[in-house]
Amino acid sequence: MAARVLQVTGTSSGSGKSTVAMAMAYHFRKLGYRVCPFKAVNMSLNSVVVHNGEMSRAQWLQALAAGARPDVRMNPVLLKPEGQGSQVIVNGRAMGRMAVREYYSYISSDGLMKILESIQWAMGDSDIVVSEGAGSPAEINLLRFDLSNGLLPEISGCPIVMVGDIERGGVFASLYGTLELMPHRSQVKALVINRMRGDTSILEPGIRLLEGLSGTRVAGVVPFFEFNLPGEDSMDYQGDTGSEEVCVLRYPHMENYSEVDPLRYYGVGYSYVDHRNAGKILNARLVVLPGSKLVFEDLAYIRRHGIDRLIMKARERGASVLGVCGGYQILGKSISDPSAVQSSGSFTEGLGLLDVETEYAKEKTIREVEYNIRNSHLTSQRYRGYEIHYGMVRNLSEEPFLETDLGPEGAVSRDGAVMGTNVHGVLESRELIEHILGRKVPVSSYMEGLEAEVRRVSERILSCLDLDYIERLVL
């Protein structure tokens, strides 16, 4: 028998549909069903590499909640914005950059076929598919291209749960207006009001009116509460802790914001640093240069604002410096791009803190890796990470930073203070954090902490929903 489907959509981006979908996946898993999260098209710079390629972190997190092995077919099309277009990832592999009209042409033909194949896999490999919509389903100028909101409801006739964010204001108008404009309106069977602050009883008159006008039941009001889960894009990473212990360089084209997630779990304070507050770098114990979508431009930004000099001065004062992916390339001696992957055949000098050279190539490296920190004064414990990058970095004379299942990787300076790697996830190493900061952290494992937070957040959301009603819609 084909899987049952539940679609979770929202009135806008950031309404909370990803988290509600995660909670629903967790709930049906607890009931004993095989659950598959799904999102036809996701736009995010926060991706993750799994066994068969690159996928969005939101569906990866939902798979964790569902107890399912993450698979790129849960997110067959991933868009990573780049200027006027996007890098298009299909079934975990880079298809290249596409301008908007080129993408619309692709997603209406070959891309649609790939998504349909993934839907067939998801429906055949699970009991329940929890599908997440994208943005708003009422973008009436783009409906024919809106496969995340429209395709599965069209194919399956599934019930839809719609989430509205009251913190933005106008939640009743947002919910009602979206219902009036969207296709598949008759399939919307439940509304959820998210991020309510204060006494929920004051909503009751509005809820009664909304239900009367729309004929659709409000199946829950979720209060505002703090949680610590990986975000989907840069908007989820606007805040920091204000601490200067760790400074994360936030250049204009920073990507993989989720690199800092382990710091939060380990209780380590950090600040994002750009040209407006770069002086914080001088007080840091650790300076992190994260990934970059456009390394040449971000390196020019660093130099233009004198941030390179501050990094050097912090290094002289005893700070450690860690570069990951694009940040690793920036720390090296030079970066060349003969194939014009990021630039028009450019060459530039790096910061020269590591004796390595980067050369871009058109082929994109996407792989999971197991690693341990090679430095003998640290632990030999194994961790899992991943690589997403173009070209290669040649280590000219430095000691490797990591020992991976594919061999030595990265570079570390002779005094151990400057470290670089193409492997995302190295900050998950509790031992590395403790070594750099010179103190113990309260959490033993990042993944254990993350799984516990998924349970806590899911259960908090579920406690606010009419689960009997939602189960009747699906089962």
N, C-alpha and C positions, 0 to 999 in steps of 0.2 A: 504494500500500500504506500502511496506517495506521502511524503511528510506533510504535516500540517504547518501552516505559516502564520506568523504574527508580525505585522509591520508596525514599527514604532517611528512615527514622524514627529515633526515639530513645527511651530509657527515661524521659526527663524533659526539661523545658525546660532549655536551656543544656548539653545533653549533647555538643554539637558537630555536630549533624546539618546545620546550615546550611553549615558549613565543609566537611564531607565531601561534601555535595551540590555545593558549588562546585567541589571538586576533581574530582568525577566529570564535571561538565559540561565542565571544562577538558580532561579526559582524552579524552572522546569527540570533542570538537572537534579535538584533535590527531590523532585517527585519521581525520579527514576528514568526520565526520558533522555534519549540521545539528542543533544541540542547542537545545532550548527548556526553560529552567527553569520550574517551576510550583509554586505553593502555593495551594490553594483559598481558605483563610482564614488571614490572618496578623494577629496582634495586636502592634502596635508604635507607639510615638510617633516613631520615626525613619523618616519617609517621605521620598520624593523625587518631584519632578515630572518627568515625561518628556513626549514629544511629544503623548500623548493623555490625560494626567491624572496622578493621584497613585497611587503604588504603594509597597510596602515596600522599604526599602533592601537587605534581604537578597536578594530576587529581582533587584533591580537589579544587585547585585554578582555574582550568579550569571550574569546575562546578560552582564556584562563578561567573566567567565571563559569563557563559551560562545561569545564573539564574535558575539552576537546583539543586535539592537536592542532595548533595553528597551521593554516594552509592558505596559500595565496589565492585559491579559488573562493575563499571567504570574502575577498576584496579583489575581484578580477581586474578592475581598472583603478589605478592610483595616479592622481595628478599632482605634480610637484611644481608650484608656480615659479616661473622664471621670467621676470620682466613682462613683456606683452604676450607671452604664451606660457606653456607648461611643458615640463618633461613628462612624457606619458609612459607609465609602467603598466604592462599588460601581462597578466598571469605571472607576475613577479619579475619580469624582464623588461629592460628599458627599450622602448620603441623609438626614442629620439624626441626632439623638441617639436612641438606643434603650435602654430598660431591658432587663435580661437576658431576661425572658419575651417581651417584644416582639421581641427579636432572634431568639430560638429559633423563634418563629412565622414570622418573615420568612425565616430561612435554610432552613426546611423547605418553603417554597413558592417565592416569587418569587426569593429568593436562590439556591436550588438551580438554578433554570432559568438564571440568569446564569452560574453556575459551569459548568454543563453546556455552555453555548455557548462558554465560554472553553476548556474541554477539547477540544471539537470543533475550535476554531481551532488550538490547540497541536498536536493530533495530525495535523492536515492541513498544518501549516506547517513541519514538522521531521521529521527521521529518528528522533531519540531525545528523549523527554521525561524530564527528571530532576525528579521530583516530591519535594517535601519535606513531611514530616508536621509536626504541631504538638504541642508538649508531649509527652504520652505517649499511645500508642494504646490504653492499658489503663484509661482513665478510664471504668469500666464504668457509672457513673451517667449518662454523657452520650454514650454510643456513637451514638445515633441522630442527634445533632447534630454529630458529629465528622467533618466532610466532608474535612478535610485528610488524615486518616489512613485513612479508609475508602472514599472515593468512587472514586478511581482504581484501587486494588487490586480493588474490586468490579467495575468496568467492564472493566478490561483484563486481569485475572488476572496482573498484573505481579509480578516478583520484588521482594522487599523486603530492604533492608540495614538492620539495626538497630544503632544506636550507643549504647554505654554509657560513662559517665564514671567512671573508676576513682578520680579525685581526690576525689569525693564519698564514697567508701567503699561497700562492698557491691555491687560491680559484677556479680558472678556472680549474686547473688540478684536484682538489678534486672533483668538480662537474662532469667533463667529465669522469674521471676515475671511479667514483662511478656509473655513468650511464652505462658504458661499462661492469662493473662486476656484477651488481645487477640483480636479477630476476625481472619480471614485469616492465622491462625497458620501454616498450611501453606505460605503464600507467602513466609515469612521464610526466605531461603536463605543469608544471610551475617550474621555478627555482627562488630562492630568494637569493640575496647576502646580508649577514647580517654584521652589525658592521663596516660599511665603515666610515673612518675618512677622512675629507677634501672634496675636490671637486669631486662629483660623475661623472662628465662629462669625467674624465680621464679614466673611465672604458669602455666608449662606444666602442672603437675599439675591446677590448677584448670580450665584450658582443656580438657584431656582429659576431665575429669569432666563439664564443662558440655556438651561435644559429645556425650558418651555419653548424658546425661540428656535432652538436647533434640533430638538428631538433627540439629542445625544446626551448620554449620561456622563456626569463628572465622576470618575472612578477613583479619585484621590486628590488630596492636597499634600504635597511634600514640603516640609518646612526647610528653610535655609539652614544648612549645617556645613561645617568645615570638613573637608576630606582631602586626602593626600594620594591622588591617583595620577598617573601619567596623562599629560594633556595631549590634545590633538594638533594644535597649532600654536603660533606665537602668542595669540590672545590669551591662552591658558597659562602663559608664563610671564604675565606683566609684573607680578609682584616678586619680591625677594624678602629675605629676613632682615636686611639692613646691616648684617654683620660684615665686617671687612676681613674676617679670617680667611675666607675664600673669595676671590674676585673672578667673575666669569665675564670675559670680554664679549660684549654684545655688538658685533659689527653689523653693518646694514644688511648683509646677506647671510646672517647666521642661520644654520639649520640644525636639526636634531636637538631641539631645546630639551628633550627628555634626557640628555646626557647628565643633567644636574639632579634628576629624580633621586638617585641614591643618597645624595647629600641630605635631602629632607628626611629620608627614613633614618639616617644615621644621626640625626639631630645636629648636623653641622650647619652653621650659619653661612650665608653667602650673599654677595651683592652682584647685580649686573652692572657692568661698567662700560660706558661709552665716552665720547669726547666731553660730555657735560660734567662727569664726575670721576674722571680718570685718575685724579689724585689719590683715590682710595687704594689704588694698586700698591702704593708705597707702604701701606700698613698690612698687606696681605701675607699670610703664611703660604698660600698657594694661589697662583694665577693660572686660570684655565683658558686656553684658546680652543674653542669648540669647532665643529664643522662649519664649512662655508659653502654656499652655493656658487659664489663667484669669488674665487680666491684672489685673483689679480686686483679686483676692485676693493676687496676688504683689506688687502695688504696696503694698497695706496691710501686707504682711509686711516689705517693705523699710523702710517708715516705722516700724513698730512696734519694730523692732530697731535703729533709728538708722543703718541702712546707707546711707540717703540722705545723711546728713551726712558719712559717710566718703567717699562718692563725690565730693561737693562739695570736700572737703578735698584728696583726691587730685588732683582737677582743678586746684585752686589751686597744688598742688606741681608741676604740669607733666605729669601723666599724661594720656594720651589715653583717650577713652571711646567705645566702639562699641556701638550698640544695633541688634539685628537682629529684625525682625518685632515681636513683643510687646515686646522690649527697646527698640526704636525708639519705640513708642507711649509707654512709660514715661518716656522722656527728654523728651517733648514737654510742652506747656503744659496740655493737658486731654484727657480721654477721655470720650466720651459713648456711651451705648448705648440709644437711643430704641426700638429694636426688641426689646430684652431678649434679645440673642443670647447674652451672657455673664452678664447680671445682670438685675435687675428694673427696667429703665429707669434705670440709675444714671448719675451724672455724677461725675467726680473730677478733681482737678488732678493733673498729672504732676509730674515733677521740675523742669521748666522749663529744662532745659539746651539745648533746641532750640525755636525758635519755630514749632512745628507743633501741629496739633490733629487728633485721631482721632475719627471717628464710625463706629461699627459698623453694618453692614447685614446682612440675612439671607443675601444672596448671597455665596458664597465665591469668591474669586479664586484660580484655580489655573492657572499658566502658566509655561512656560520663558521665559527671557530671555537675551539676550546683552548684555553691558555692558562699559564701561570706567570707571575712576575719572575723574571730571571735573576734579579739581584739576589745574591746569596743571603743578604741580611733580612730579606723578607720571606714570606711563606712559600711553600711549593703547592698550596691548595689550588685546585683547578676551578676555573670559571668558564662560563659560556659568553661569547660576544659575537659580533658580526662585522663584516666589512662591506662598505658601499662606497666605491670611489673609481675614478678613471685613472688609468696609467699606473705608474709605479714610483716608489721612493727608493733610491739607491743609498744604502748606508755605506759611507766611504771609510770611516775609521772608528765609529762609536761602538760601544757594547750594545747588543740587542736589548731591548726593554722587556720583551715577552718571549716565552717559549710556547709556540702554538702547536697544534696537531699537524700543521703544515711546515713547521720549522721555526727558526728564529725570526723575530719580527720587531720592528720599531727600533728606537735608539734611545740611549740614556747617556748623559754626559759622565765624565770620569768621576765627578764628585757626587753623582746621583741626583743632582738638583734639577736638571732639565730632562724631561721625558717626552717622547713623542711616539705615537702609534696610529695606525689606520684602523685599529680595532675599537669599535664603539662598545661601551659598557665597562671600561676599565675602572670607573669610579664605583662599580659594584663591589670591588675588592675592599672589604673592611680592613684588611691588613695594610693595604696601601694607604688608605685614609689615615689609619692610626699612626703609621710610620711618618707620614708627612707632617701631621699635626702634632705628633708627640703626645697623644692622649688616647684613652680608650673611648669607644663609642658604645651607646647602650643597646644597640640592636645587633644580633649575631649574624643575620643574613638578610640581604636586600630582598631576595625572592620570597623568603618566609614572611617578611614584613609586608610585602606587596600583596601576597595571597590573603593575609589576615585582613588587610584594608579592603580588599575586594569583598570579602565576606561581610565585614562590618557595614560598608556603604550599601551593599545590596540588601542586607537585612533591614537597615534603617529605611530605605525607600519602600521595600515590600510591606513594612509594617503600616505604611500610610495608604496603601492601595486596597481596593476591594478585590481581593484575589479570587474569591469564589466566582465573582462575576466575570473576571478576565479568563479564568480557567474554562468557564462555560462557553466563552467565545471561541476558544482555541480547540478544546478537547472534544 
